[in-house]
Amino acid sequence: MQTKQYSTLAGVCLTVAAPLLLAQTDNSHQVQRLEEIIVTTPFEQTAAETALPVGSLSGEELREKVANSLGDTLRNEIGISSSSFGPGIGHPVIRGQSGNRVSVLSNGVGVTDASNQSPDHAEGIEAALADRIEVIRGPATLLYGSGAVGGVINVIDQRIPDRLVDRPEFFIEQSHNTVNDQNKTVVRLDTAGDTIAFHFDAFRRDNENVNIPGFALDLEALEEVGELLHNHEDNNEVQHEEEHEGEHGEFDNTRGYIGNSDSEAEGGSLGLSWVTDRGFIGFSFNSLDNNYGLPLGTHSHVHEEGEHVEEYGEEGHEEEHDHGDVEFVRIDMEKTRYDIKSRLDFADAIFDSLTASIGVTDYEHREMEYFDDGDVEVGTRFTNQGLESRFTLTHSHSDIRSGVWGLQLTDTEFGAVGEEAFIPESQVQGIGLFGVERFMRSRFTGELGLRYEWGDVEAGSRCDNSENALSVSASALYDFNDVGNIHLGLSRSQRAATVEELYSNIDASTCREYTDQEDLTLHAATNLLEIGDANLGTETATNIEFGYRHYAGPVTGQFSVYHNRIDDYIFLDIVGEEFEELPIARYSARDATFTGVEGELSFTLMEQDFATLEMKVFGDLVHAGFDRGGDVPRIPAAKFGAEFRYYGNDWSMHLHATRVDEQDHNGVNELPTDGYTLLSFYGDYHWVIAGDSQLKLFVRGDNLLDEKVRNHASFLKNYAPEPGRGFTLGVRFDY
């Protein structure tokens, strides 16, 4: 299968690179540079000027692609996939990396939630309220934390206004999705006085169970995985095509929909700023409530008939009740966040500006167990309370040299109480110092970066892990001419082990593995007895990347290849041990290498007075393997496709086709995943009314071929396929 891997790689390279090289000699069209500012980069450059691999979604393109999760919103971008845990959850995967190796930010400050502790925990951020979503890959990720080996996702909004609008700006959007009978409302208002700016936004959505083609459970795959995990034949036979009898009880295999996949969410922000010609200072309040179900059969913690179940009340006391089996599980998430942000511009000083951002978060979610006798109990309560802050100073001594230096502080307290509390209460503190210097001369731009980080994790009287991480990076950009450049990036970054990697199912009194395996707690989301290693050290990632951009003229696009070697790559290793027929998995460290290619290009097929037809082709591929043999688990398959955009002054139509290959480079106890083709459509028409106000009607069709899609990056690929054919109808009013 290695030949297939390299042929796909070569195809992506040729598809993307050939038209770009041909475009070098075509000067018959007027050059039009893209001038959109990339705010996540340290110098707020345009996409063409930065030496960093940066992607961005904003404006109408973001509105077209926005989904209920961050991963689903970004999954069609090159180098990015989504790791789903049922329809309500989609974690972003960047170049094969996910979880703790992908840093999610809100306006440059980390999002404090529990999404990295378990795949069934949703991100505590809402893409529908974003103005812009930027993605940084490669060397520049060290600016936001040494652990972001995969990439950084910055969700940018105006909850703290940094400008005064000339007149009130308002929009309201209402949409309906047929695949899950979802209704969604989004509203936003920005206004200002003489020096005071005000922002308000809110959203609400609710949906029923998600429709799919065929059955939700792949019973044949589940039986095969069971044989792999337990290393013996499964003695439990399938009684009926629509019923699965397993070691954790009996549940229905739903046909045409995913059981318990309904959800509802709401949230919003209020922000106020004082804005002057020297900068601004502002404050915001944000709340998010999200209630969603876990697909049937995925949450394995059930109780035997008559067993006492402990309920953890608001004060933490325990109560015992007699129940039967858990029928289904829902997660009730609440998050409150307070932000302060300011920028002060200096005149005739050593530094140009000082920017400070502070975020304080109170996060909690409860895993609600619904029993077959009608009762409801809190199975486990997860909390994460903390503060994250960031301070940066910029300088520009001349046209040749400029720089950014900063300090990042983190202090969070994570806790879990209940049946699934396999991670102890932990205090996590970190201090990061970073700096980037930029040098420009003629057609050459170079950047040097450095980050030093102190980290401390305390999880009991004997459990204290302190690690220091040093990361360095260098990148170079060379402009061939006014329309194209090449960039080269090198980095060496370190990541300290996280709470779950260190202390899952570890006795806090001894900081060692429990001597009696009866004390182990099942992680129901993965159906594994996960055991950490308090002696894990730091990962060290050495990354090299080469890229080419062509950003103006009749053909535009980008192309990148990268090689990322990670020493002591920490992963969850299913070791072949069992306790009471439950597989045991241990966090281990092993050297691994990630190699990939990604690219896209766009060109105009037809341009007339009344309409324009454009085409874009794209593709990405990543191969991830352990240096001593074997593949890293849950790596997304290669994808490639094309998009056609036909638009006029007041209308547009888009057709998007993506082919995802079969993934047969699977990890231990993983099965290969079939490939599939996704076809989608988008169209809109808008009217100008009452001056500059606009009314827009839009329609979007997803998975038009009604393919049955199993996502290889998902823990639930055998339990919950991706949604079937669905249409979204909506209306939006802008003032």
C-alpha positions in Angstrom: 0.0 0.0 0.0 3.0 2.3 0.2 2.9 2.8 -3.6 -0.6 4.0 -3.3 0.4 6.5 -0.7 3.2 8.0 -2.8 1.1 8.1 -6.0 -1.6 10.1 -4.1 1.1 12.4 -2.9 2.5 12.9 -6.4 -1.0 13.6 -7.7 -1.6 16.3 -5.1 1.8 17.9 -5.9 1.3 18.0 -9.7 -2.4 19.1 -9.5 -1.5 22.1 -7.3 2.0 23.0 -8.6 1.7 22.8 -12.4 -0.7 25.7 -13.0 1.2 27.9 -10.5 4.4 27.4 -12.4 2.7 28.2 -15.7 1.2 31.3 -14.2 4.7 32.8 -13.8 4.8 33.6 -17.5 1.3 34.9 -17.9 1.2 38.7 -17.4 -1.8 39.5 -19.6 -4.1 40.1 -16.6 -3.9 43.0 -14.2 -2.3 42.2 -10.9 -4.7 42.3 -7.9 -3.0 41.7 -4.5 -4.9 40.2 -1.6 -4.7 42.8 1.2 -6.5 41.0 4.0 -4.7 41.5 7.3 -3.8 38.3 9.2 -4.1 39.4 12.9 -2.8 36.1 14.4 0.7 36.7 13.0 2.9 38.9 15.2 3.2 41.8 12.7 -0.4 41.8 11.3 0.7 41.3 7.8 -1.2 40.3 4.7 -1.4 36.7 3.6 1.1 37.4 0.9 3.6 39.1 3.1 4.0 36.7 6.0 6.6 33.9 6.0 4.2 31.7 8.0 1.7 29.1 6.8 -1.5 30.9 7.7 -5.1 30.2 6.6 -8.1 32.4 7.3 -11.9 32.2 7.0 -13.9 35.4 7.2 -16.9 37.3 5.8 -19.2 35.5 3.4 -16.9 32.5 3.1 -17.1 31.9 6.9 -20.9 32.4 6.9 -21.2 29.8 4.2 -19.1 27.2 6.0 -20.0 27.8 9.6 -21.2 24.7 11.4 -22.1 23.6 15.0 -18.5 22.7 15.9 -15.1 24.2 15.2 -13.9 21.0 13.5 -16.8 20.8 11.1 -16.4 24.5 10.2 -12.8 24.0 9.1 -12.9 20.5 7.8 -12.8 21.5 4.1 -9.7 23.7 4.5 -6.4 22.2 3.3 -4.5 20.3 6.0 -7.5 20.2 8.4 -10.0 17.5 9.2 -12.5 16.9 11.9 -12.5 14.2 14.6 -16.1 13.8 15.5 -17.7 12.1 18.6 -21.2 12.1 17.2 -23.0 15.0 15.5 -22.6 17.4 18.4 -18.8 17.3 18.6 -16.1 18.0 16.0 -12.5 18.5 17.2 -10.1 20.0 14.6 -7.3 17.8 13.3 -4.4 19.8 11.8 -1.8 17.8 9.8 -2.7 14.7 11.7 -2.4 16.3 15.1 -5.3 16.9 17.5 -6.2 17.3 21.2 -3.4 18.8 23.2 -1.3 19.4 20.1 -3.8 21.9 18.7 -4.3 25.1 20.6 -7.7 26.8 20.3 -7.7 30.5 21.1 -10.4 33.2 21.6 -9.0 36.5 20.4 -5.5 35.3 21.0 -6.1 33.9 24.6 -6.5 30.2 25.3 -10.0 28.7 25.7 -10.4 27.0 29.1 -12.6 23.9 28.8 -12.3 20.1 29.1 -12.2 19.3 25.4 -8.7 17.9 25.5 -9.4 15.5 28.5 -11.8 13.3 26.5 -13.1 13.1 22.9 -16.7 13.3 24.0 -16.2 16.8 25.4 -17.1 19.7 23.1 -15.0 22.8 22.7 -16.2 25.7 24.8 -16.5 28.2 21.9 -19.1 28.9 19.2 -18.1 29.4 15.6 -21.4 31.0 14.7 -20.4 34.2 16.6 -16.9 34.5 15.0 -15.9 37.4 12.7 -12.9 35.4 11.5 -11.1 32.1 12.1 -7.4 32.0 11.5 -5.2 28.9 11.5 -1.4 28.9 11.9 0.6 25.8 11.1 4.3 25.1 11.5 7.0 27.2 13.2 4.8 30.2 14.3 2.8 28.1 16.7 5.3 28.6 19.4 4.1 32.1 19.8 0.9 30.8 21.5 2.4 27.8 23.4 5.1 25.2 23.0 2.5 22.4 23.0 0.8 23.5 19.8 2.8 21.2 17.6 -0.1 20.7 15.2 -1.3 24.2 14.9 -3.1 27.2 16.4 -6.8 28.1 15.7 -7.7 31.7 16.7 -11.4 32.4 16.8 -11.7 36.2 16.4 -14.8 38.3 17.2 -15.5 41.8 18.3 -16.8 41.0 21.8 -14.3 43.6 23.0 -14.6 46.4 20.3 -11.3 48.0 19.2 -12.8 50.6 16.9 -15.6 53.1 16.7 -18.3 52.4 14.0 -19.6 55.3 12.1 -23.2 54.1 12.5 -24.9 51.2 14.2 -24.2 47.8 12.5 -26.8 45.0 13.0 -27.6 41.7 11.5 -30.0 38.8 12.3 -29.9 35.4 10.6 -32.4 32.5 10.8 -31.9 29.1 9.3 -33.3 25.6 9.2 -31.5 22.3 8.4 -33.5 19.3 7.2 -30.9 16.6 8.2 -31.7 17.1 11.9 -34.6 19.5 11.9 -32.4 22.2 13.3 -33.5 25.8 13.8 -30.7 28.4 14.4 -30.9 32.1 15.2 -27.8 34.4 15.3 -28.0 38.1 16.1 -25.4 40.9 16.5 -25.3 44.6 17.2 -22.3 47.0 17.1 -22.7 50.7 17.9 -20.7 53.6 19.3 -20.8 57.0 20.9 -18.1 59.6 21.0 -15.4 57.4 22.5 -17.5 54.4 23.8 -18.0 51.3 21.6 -20.7 48.6 22.4 -21.0 45.1 21.2 -23.8 42.5 21.6 -24.2 39.0 20.1 -26.3 36.0 20.8 -27.3 32.7 19.2 -29.6 29.8 19.8 -30.0 26.5 18.1 -31.9 23.2 18.7 -32.1 20.1 16.7 -33.6 16.6 16.7 -31.8 13.3 16.0 -29.5 13.4 12.9 -30.7 11.5 9.8 -28.3 9.0 8.2 -28.5 6.4 5.4 -28.7 2.9 6.8 -27.9 1.7 10.3 -26.0 3.7 12.9 -24.0 0.8 14.3 -21.5 -1.2 12.1 -22.1 -4.5 14.0 -19.6 -6.4 11.9 -16.8 -3.9 12.6 -17.7 -3.7 16.3 -17.4 -7.5 16.6 -14.1 -7.5 14.7 -12.7 -4.7 17.0 -13.9 -6.7 20.0 -11.9 -9.7 18.9 -8.8 -7.5 18.4 -9.2 -5.9 21.8 -9.9 -9.1 23.8 -7.8 -11.4 21.6 -10.4 -14.1 21.5 -13.7 -14.9 19.7 -16.7 -12.9 20.9 -19.1 -15.2 22.7 -22.0 -12.8 22.4 -23.8 -13.4 19.1 -25.9 -10.9 17.3 -29.6 -11.7 18.1 -31.2 -9.6 15.4 -30.0 -7.2 12.7 -31.4 -4.2 14.6 -30.2 -5.3 18.1 -26.7 -5.5 19.5 -26.0 -7.5 22.7 -22.6 -6.7 24.1 -20.8 -7.0 27.4 -22.2 -3.6 28.6 -25.8 -4.3 28.0 -28.4 -4.2 25.2 -29.1 -1.2 23.0 -31.0 -0.6 19.7 -29.2 -0.2 16.4 -31.2 2.6 15.0 -31.9 2.8 11.3 -32.2 6.1 9.4 -31.0 8.2 12.3 -28.5 8.3 15.2 -30.2 7.8 18.5 -29.8 10.4 21.2 -28.1 12.8 18.8 -30.5 15.7 19.5 -29.0 18.9 21.1 -29.7 22.5 22.0 -27.3 25.3 22.7 -27.4 29.1 23.4 -25.0 31.8 24.3 -23.9 35.3 23.7 -21.6 38.2 24.6 -21.7 41.8 25.9 -18.7 44.0 25.4 -17.9 47.7 26.1 -14.7 49.6 25.2 -13.3 53.1 25.6 -11.5 53.9 22.3 -9.1 56.8 21.6 -6.5 57.7 19.0 -3.9 56.1 21.4 -5.6 52.7 21.7 -8.5 51.2 23.7 -9.4 49.4 26.8 -12.5 47.1 27.0 -14.3 44.4 28.9 -16.6 41.6 27.8 -18.9 38.9 29.3 -19.6 35.7 27.5 -21.8 32.7 28.3 -22.3 29.4 26.6 -24.8 26.6 27.4 -24.7 23.4 25.4 -26.8 20.3 26.0 -26.1 17.3 23.7 -26.5 13.6 23.7 -23.9 10.9 23.1 -24.9 8.4 20.4 -26.4 5.1 21.7 -23.9 2.5 22.7 -20.9 4.8 23.0 -21.0 5.5 26.7 -20.2 2.1 28.3 -20.8 2.9 32.0 -23.9 1.1 33.0 -25.1 -0.4 36.3 -26.3 -3.8 37.1 -29.9 -4.2 38.2 -30.3 -3.1 41.8 -26.8 -1.7 42.1 -26.4 1.4 44.3 -25.6 4.6 42.3 -24.0 7.6 43.9 -25.4 11.0 43.0 -23.1 14.0 43.5 -25.2 17.0 44.5 -24.4 20.6 44.3 -22.5 20.6 47.6 -20.6 17.5 46.6 -22.4 15.1 49.0 -23.2 11.6 48.0 -26.6 9.9 47.8 -27.3 6.3 47.0 -30.1 5.1 44.7 -31.2 1.8 43.2 -31.4 1.8 39.4 -31.2 -0.5 36.5 -29.1 0.1 33.4 -28.2 3.5 31.9 -30.4 4.0 28.9 -28.5 6.9 27.4 -26.1 9.7 28.5 -26.3 13.5 27.8 -23.8 16.2 28.5 -24.9 19.5 30.0 -22.2 22.1 29.6 -22.1 25.6 31.1 -19.3 28.1 30.6 -18.9 31.8 31.7 -16.0 33.9 30.6 -14.8 37.4 31.4 -12.2 39.2 29.2 -10.3 42.4 29.5 -8.2 43.6 26.6 -6.3 46.9 26.0 -3.8 48.3 23.6 -1.7 51.4 24.1 0.1 53.0 21.2 3.3 55.0 22.0 4.7 58.0 20.2 8.5 58.5 19.8 9.3 55.6 22.1 11.4 52.5 22.0 8.3 50.4 21.6 5.4 51.0 19.3 2.5 49.5 21.3 1.6 47.4 24.3 -1.3 44.9 24.2 -2.7 43.1 27.2 -5.4 40.3 27.2 -6.8 38.6 30.2 -9.4 35.9 30.2 -11.1 34.4 33.3 -13.2 31.2 32.7 -15.6 29.2 34.9 -16.4 25.9 33.0 -18.5 23.0 34.1 -20.2 20.1 32.4 -22.2 17.3 33.9 -22.7 13.9 32.3 -26.3 13.1 32.9 -27.2 9.4 33.1 -30.8 8.6 32.1 -31.9 5.2 33.5 -34.4 2.8 32.1 -36.6 3.3 35.2 -37.0 7.0 34.3 -34.6 8.5 36.8 -31.8 10.9 36.0 -28.5 11.2 37.9 -25.3 13.2 37.5 -22.7 10.5 36.7 -19.7 12.7 36.6 -19.1 16.4 37.0 -16.1 18.0 35.2 -14.9 21.6 36.1 -12.1 23.8 34.8 -11.6 27.2 36.3 -8.7 29.4 35.4 -7.0 32.5 34.2 -5.0 32.9 31.0 -3.3 36.2 30.1 -1.0 37.5 27.4 1.1 40.7 27.2 3.0 41.8 24.1 5.3 44.7 23.1 6.0 45.5 19.5 8.8 47.6 18.1 10.0 48.8 14.7 13.4 50.5 14.9 13.6 50.8 11.1 12.2 49.6 7.8 14.6 46.7 8.1 14.0 45.3 11.6 10.9 44.9 13.8 9.9 42.6 16.6 7.3 41.3 19.1 8.1 40.2 22.6 5.7 38.8 25.1 4.7 37.1 28.3 2.0 34.5 28.7 0.6 33.3 32.1 -1.7 30.4 32.8 -3.3 29.2 36.0 -6.1 26.7 35.9 -7.7 24.1 38.3 -9.2 21.0 36.8 -11.5 18.7 38.7 -13.7 15.6 38.2 -16.1 14.1 40.6 -18.2 11.0 40.0 -18.2 7.5 38.4 -15.8 8.5 35.5 -13.4 10.6 37.6 -10.3 8.8 36.3 -8.3 12.1 36.4 -7.5 13.6 39.8 -8.1 17.2 40.7 -5.1 19.1 39.3 -3.6 22.6 39.5 -1.9 23.6 36.3 0.4 26.7 36.1 2.5 28.0 33.3 4.7 30.9 32.4 5.9 31.5 28.9 8.3 34.1 27.5 8.5 34.5 23.8 9.9 36.8 21.1 10.0 37.1 17.4 12.3 39.4 15.4 11.7 40.2 11.8 14.3 41.3 9.2 13.5 42.7 5.8 15.9 43.6 2.9 14.9 43.9 -0.7 13.0 40.8 -1.6 14.0 38.8 1.5 12.1 38.5 4.8 13.4 36.5 7.7 12.0 35.8 11.1 13.6 34.3 14.2 11.5 33.1 17.2 12.2 31.9 20.7 10.0 30.6 23.5 10.9 29.4 27.0 8.1 27.9 29.2 7.9 26.9 32.8 5.1 24.4 33.6 3.9 22.9 36.8 1.2 20.3 37.4 0.1 19.3 40.9 -2.3 16.4 41.4 -1.9 15.3 45.0 0.5 15.4 47.9 3.1 13.3 46.1 2.2 14.2 42.5 4.0 17.2 41.2 5.4 17.4 37.7 7.5 20.4 36.7 8.9 20.7 33.2 10.7 23.4 31.3 10.3 23.6 27.5 12.6 25.5 25.1 11.4 26.2 21.5 13.1 28.0 18.6 12.0 28.7 15.1 13.2 30.4 11.9 11.4 31.2 8.7 12.4 32.9 5.5 10.4 34.4 2.6 11.7 35.3 -0.8 9.6 37.3 -3.3 10.3 36.1 -6.9 8.3 39.1 -8.2 5.1 41.0 -7.3 2.9 38.0 -7.5 4.8 35.0 -6.0 7.1 33.9 -3.3 8.6 30.9 -1.6 8.9 30.3 2.2 11.0 28.0 4.3 10.4 27.2 8.0 12.4 25.4 10.6 11.5 24.8 14.2 12.3 22.8 17.3 9.5 22.8 19.9 8.9 21.0 23.1 5.6 19.9 24.8 5.2 18.9 28.4 2.9 16.0 29.3 -0.6 16.9 30.2 -2.8 16.0 33.2 -4.5 13.1 31.6 -1.2 11.7 30.2 0.4 11.9 33.6 -2.2 11.0 36.1 -5.1 9.0 34.5 -6.0 6.3 37.0 -2.9 7.1 39.1 -3.1 6.9 42.9 -2.7 10.5 44.1 -1.4 9.4 47.5 1.6 7.5 46.0 1.7 9.0 42.5 1.9 5.4 41.2 -0.4 3.0 39.4 -3.0 1.4 41.7 -1.8 -1.9 43.3 -5.3 -3.2 43.1 -6.9 -3.0 39.6 -10.3 -3.0 41.2 -9.6 0.7 41.8 -9.3 1.5 38.1 -12.0 3.7 36.6 -13.3 3.1 33.1 -13.1 5.9 30.6 -16.5 5.3 29.1 -16.0 7.5 26.0 -13.1 5.2 24.8 -14.3 2.0 26.6 -10.7 1.7 28.0 -9.1 1.5 31.4 -6.6 4.4 30.7 -3.5 4.5 32.9 -1.1 7.5 32.9 2.6 7.7 33.6 3.7 10.3 36.1 7.3 9.9 34.8 6.6 11.1 31.3 9.0 13.8 30.1 8.6 16.3 27.2 8.0 15.7 23.6 10.5 17.3 21.2 9.3 18.1 17.7 11.6 19.1 14.8 9.7 20.5 11.9 10.9 21.6 8.4 8.5 23.0 5.9 8.8 24.4 2.4 6.0 26.3 0.6 5.2 28.3 -2.5 2.5 31.0 -2.9 1.1 32.7 -6.0 -1.2 35.4 -4.8 -2.2 37.6 -7.7 -3.1 37.3 -11.4 -5.2 34.8 -13.3 -4.0 31.9 -11.1 -3.6 32.1 -7.3 -2.7 29.4 -4.9 -0.4 27.8 -2.4 1.6 24.6 -1.9 3.4 23.2 1.1 5.4 20.1 2.1 6.5 19.4 5.6 8.4 16.8 7.7 7.8 16.7 11.4 9.8 14.3 13.6 8.6 14.0 17.2 10.9 12.4 19.8 9.0 10.7 22.7 5.6 11.2 21.0 3.0 10.6 23.8 0.1 8.4 22.8 -2.5 6.0 24.3 -1.1 2.5 23.7 -3.5 -0.5 24.0 -1.1 -2.9 25.5 -3.1 -6.2 25.3 -3.9 -6.5 29.0 -7.4 -6.8 30.3 -9.2 -6.5 33.6 -12.7 -8.0 33.9 -12.8 -8.2 30.1 -12.1 -4.4 29.8 -9.0 -3.5 27.8 -6.2 -1.6 29.5 -4.4 1.2 27.7 -1.3 3.0 29.0 0.1 6.4 28.0 3.5 5.8 26.4 6.2 7.7 24.6 7.6 6.6 21.2 9.4 8.4 18.4 7.1 9.2 15.5 7.3 11.0 12.1 4.6 13.0 10.3 5.1 13.8 6.7 2.6 15.6 4.4 1.7 17.8 1.5 -1.1 20.2 1.0 -2.1 22.8 -1.6 -4.8 24.6 -3.5 -5.1 26.8 -6.5 -7.8 29.0 -8.0 -8.3 30.4 -11.5 -10.9 32.1 -13.5 -12.6 30.1 -16.3 -14.9 32.8 -17.5 -15.3 36.5 -16.8 -18.2 38.6 -18.2 -19.9 41.8 -17.3 -22.8 40.0 -15.6 -21.1 36.9 -14.2 -17.8 35.2 -13.3 -16.9 31.5 -13.2 -14.0 30.4 -11.0 -12.6 27.0 -10.2 -10.5 25.8 -7.3 -8.7 22.5 -6.9 -7.2 21.4 -3.5 -5.7 18.4 -1.7 -3.8 17.3 1.3 -2.2 14.1 2.6 -0.4 13.2 5.8 1.4 10.0 6.7 2.2 9.3 10.4 4.2 6.4 11.6 6.2 5.3 14.5 9.9 5.1 13.8 10.2 1.5 15.0 7.2 0.4 12.9 3.4 0.8 12.9 1.1 3.6 12.1 -0.2 6.3 14.4 -3.9 5.7 15.1 -6.8 7.9 13.8 -4.9 9.8 11.1 -7.3 11.3 8.5 -7.1 9.9 5.0 -5.9 11.9 2.0 -8.5 14.2 0.4 -8.7 16.1 -2.8 -11.4 17.8 -4.8 -12.6 20.8 -6.8 -15.0 23.7 -6.3 -16.8 25.8 -8.9 -18.0 29.3 -8.0 -20.4 31.2 -10.4 -21.5 34.6 -9.2 -22.8 38.0 -10.2 -23.4 41.3 -8.5 -26.2 40.1 -6.3 -26.1 36.3 -6.5 -23.7 33.4 -6.2 -23.7 29.6 -6.7 -21.0 27.2 -5.5 -20.5 23.4 -6.2 -18.0 21.6 -4.0 -16.8 18.0 -4.5 -14.4 16.2 -2.1 -13.0 12.7 -2.5 -11.6 11.2 0.7 -9.5 8.1 0.1 -9.7 4.8 1.9 -7.5 4.9 5.1 -5.7 1.6 5.4 -2.7 2.9 7.4 -4.5 2.2 10.7 -3.1 1.8 14.2 -3.1 -1.2 16.5 -6.7 -2.5 17.2 -8.0 -0.2 14.4 -9.8 -1.2 11.3 -9.4 0.3 7.8 -12.0 2.9 6.8 -13.7 3.0 3.4 -13.3 6.2 1.2 -16.2 8.3 0.2 -17.2 11.3 -2.0 -18.9 14.4 -0.6 -20.9 16.7 -2.9 -22.3 20.0 -1.6 -24.0 23.0 -3.1 -24.5 26.6 -1.9 -26.5 29.4 -3.5 -27.7 32.9 -2.4 -29.5 36.0 -3.6 -29.5 39.4 -2.0 -31.5 42.6 -2.3 -30.4 46.0 -1.3 -33.2 47.7 0.7 -33.4 51.0 2.6 -30.1 52.4 1.6 -27.2 50.1 2.5 -29.3 47.4 4.2 -29.4 44.0 2.6 -31.7 41.0 2.7 -30.2 37.7 1.7 -31.8 34.3 1.0 -29.5 31.3 1.0 -29.6 27.5 0.5 -27.0 24.9 1.2 -27.1 21.2 0.4 -24.6 18.8 2.1 -23.8 15.2 1.2 -26.0 15.4 -1.8 -25.1 11.8 -2.8 -26.4 10.6 0.6 -23.1 8.7 1.1 -22.7 6.6 4.3 -19.6 8.3 5.8 -17.4 6.7 8.5 -14.8 9.1 9.8 -11.5 7.4 10.4 -10.3 10.2 12.8 -13.4 9.6 15.0 -13.5 7.3 18.1 -17.1 6.6 17.1 -16.8 5.7 13.4 -18.4 2.3 14.1 -21.2 3.8 16.2 -22.2 7.0 14.5 -21.6 7.8 10.8 -21.6 11.4 9.5 -24.9 13.1 8.7 -26.8 12.1 5.5 -28.2 14.3 2.8 -29.5 17.6 4.2 -30.5 21.1 3.1 -30.2 24.3 5.0 -32.5 27.2 4.2 -31.9 30.6 5.6 -32.5 34.4 5.6 -30.2 37.1 6.8 -30.8 40.8 7.2 -27.8 43.3 7.5 -28.2 46.9 8.5 
